[in-house]
């Protein structure tokens, strides 16, 4: 497939490598220009381009940027054909996203993104830590393969999202509509816990919406205490242990 990725942070750069290695035609862009994208991001065949080029003549656009930057890229997305699948990997964190009132009041993060972009999206890859995404993918059929929820409102979008998740080395699990995608937000039992296909239905069903913000904020506070700030990722094993202790 022809794929454009906006954002080459921890998640975006890994998706660029994995999806191009899987045979997809991948273009990547960031806000600072193609010359600033590291060669390692392009090692599997992805191409660094300007943001306008990244969304031109593609079948899929993947947004891997902080949630509070979604409104700024809305004009880029506005001109995409209706059939283009737009996949959002982001999550809301108040300390980084400077407080989004609607989400603070309880709006589902994915539905807020839909409002900003004015079009349907797919929610995928938002429930896994960057280290696990980079290192813990396994071949299909592996008994301990990590499962990732995929939420969407349109069936073609869902099919694309699930196929691409599989291509990155993880079992894709149909998590239903975007209205239910709060079950894969930070604080949920499937978030950052690296669970399997066998475990994920129970985790999604057990999610308590009212408890998500408190659990998320407890995790952030624990990470800040360990690493000294709210932007540095903790070591991978600590992150998984913390998520399992707080969310499951």
Helices and strands as residue ranges (DSSP letters): E 2-6, H 10-21, E 25-29, G 34-36, G 39-42, E 47-48, H 51-54, E 60-63, G 67-69, H 70-78, E 85-88, H 94-97, H 101-104, H 109-117, E 122-123, H 130-135, E 147-152, H 155-167, E 171-174, G 178-184, H 197-206, G 209-211, H 212-227, H 236-247
